[in-house]
Amino acid sequence: MATENKAKPNTATTKGKKRKQYLPYNKAVKKRGAYPLRPGIQGFFITCDGGRECQAAHEAINVIDSFFEELVHRKNFREEPAGLLNKPLNKKITFSYSDNEEDDDEKGGDDEGEEEKPEEVIKSDTSKENDASQESLTNKDLDHHNSDDVCHGKVTEETDDIKKDGANIENQADNSEEPPAKKQSKCATNEKEKSIDKLIEAELTELGDKSKRRFLNLDSGCNGVVFVQMRKRDGDPGPKDIVQHMMTSAALTRKHMSRFILRVLPVEVACYASEEEITRAMKPLIVQYFPVETQNPRKFAVLYEARANSGIDRMKIINSVAKSIPAPHKVDLSNPDMTIMVEIVKTVCLIGVVEKYKELAKYNLRQLTSPKQ
């Protein structure tokens, strides 16, 4: 009876509740999604339509990669003509049997001419036998000398024939050595094909491994902002060169490139958003773009914009950046040669240098590719 009086659990309430999931104690939790934006990286600061960050990131990686390949291909194409001169030119091939036939014809003509000469000498000797004894003696001497010359001529002809035969044998040996050269060329082509296959496999493995990708999307943490990190290698063009090439080609062709991307800015230095860190991070950019000893001083302007950070004074950052530029260069807000971009996203400051900022529609890709009204 006691067992029957026990209250049964309500199955409806138990089915509706979800079982609680607890995180493992003292273990690292796997992060889902892209890696967050952090100091010490290079890349591209991209603005897009709100809520379209994922689509804009995919578009940006494709567009940036295409312009990167164009720059690399142009660089390699300029270096190729110097290497083309080192390639062997086509040579005229002469076969051994053609030379032998010509040599035999020449030899036959020489032998016939030489056989006619002794007959003429004999005829001249018989006609002169009826003359005086003194002339006969002189003729005998001449015949003796002529016979010596004929013998000497035959010896020289034999030596010439031996030399020609030796030359023909050498030509045949050279011709017999040509097939190994062809085999070597085939081996070289096979090695090139194998090397191309290896390069393709290496590139596929790099695409599969996120740690080896050249362009990678990072989570900015702000609405309407995308950051694409670039892992620059030796000899690769930098973010500034890629963005400059992108904007100039878009302004010339006005070809539609993307659907969600608005502005694309290069980021060459990333640091924490503080005055001391910003002035310290500006030093390599000053050496590269604003040298102290120069005959052509540049006019520059500083543009500041902050997102998800209201604790930093705008004018302090602008003044600290402007004061770090050496004296020959001057500030010109109306017509600057170089524009220093300072973008603050949460606690990270992104700095880059661009040229022709106003002429290229403030690096707005959509505005550059839109048709003229």
C-alpha positions, 0 to 999 in steps of 0.5 A: 500500500505504501508503494502505491501511495507514492507520488509519481513524477509528472512526465509532462514536466520532466519532458519539457525541461532540458538537461543542464550541460556543465562545462568540464572543470579545469579544461580549456574551452574550444572557441567557436568562430573566427579569431578576435582582432588583436595587436601586432597584425597586418591586414585590411580594415573593411566596412560593410552593410550592417548584418552582412559581415560574413558575406562581406568577409568572403567577398573581401578575401576573394577580391583581395586575393585576386588583386594580390595575384595580379601584382605578383604576376606583374612582378614575375612577368617583368623579370621573365624576359631577362631569363628568356635570353639564356635559353638555347636557340634552335640549331640547323641539323645536318645529316652525315649521309649528305656530307659523305655524298658531296665528299665522294663526288668531289673526290671522284672529280679530283681523281679523274683530273689527276688520271688525265695528267700522266697521259698528257705527260706520256704523249709529250715524252713520245713526241720528243723522242725523235729530237736531239739527245740533249732534249731527251736527257732533259725530258727524262729528268723532267719525267722523273720529277713529274713521277715524284710529284704524282706519287706525293700527290697520291700520298696527300690525297690519302691523308686527306681521305683519312682526315675526312673519314675521321671527321665523318666518324666524329659527326656520326658519334655526335649524332649518336649522342643526341638521343640521350640529350632528348632523354634528359629533356624528357626527364627534365619535363617530367621533373617539372611536372612533378614539381608543379604537382607538388606545388599544387598539393602544398597549396591545397594543404595551405588552403585546408590549414587555417594557420597557413592561409595568407588571408584570414578573417578576424572577428572585429566585434563591431557591427558593419566592420570586417578585418582580414588579416594578411600573413606577409611573406618575403617578397610579397606586396604589402597591404598598402600596395594591394589596396592602392592597386585595387582602388586605381583599377576600380577608378579606371575600369569602374567594374563592379567587384563586390556587393557588400563591401564599402570601404577598404583601408590598409592596416600596417600597424596594430597596437593597443589604444593608448597615446604611448603605444600609438607613438611607439607603433608609428616609428616604423611608418615614419621611417618608411614614408616620412624620412627626415633627410629628404628633398621632397617634403610631403604634406599629410593629414590625420584622420581619426575614427573610433568604434565601441570606445568612448574613453579616448580623447580624439584630439590627444590621439591626433596631436600625438600622431602629428607631432611624431612626424619630423619637421620637413613634412607639414600638415595640409588638411585640404590637399594632403599627399599622404593620409594617416588613418587611425581606426580604433575598434574597442581596445585596438588601434589600427594605423595605415597610410594611404595616398590620394584619399579624396581623389579615390572617393575616400577608398569607397569601393562601391562609390568608385565602381558606381556609374557616373551620373 
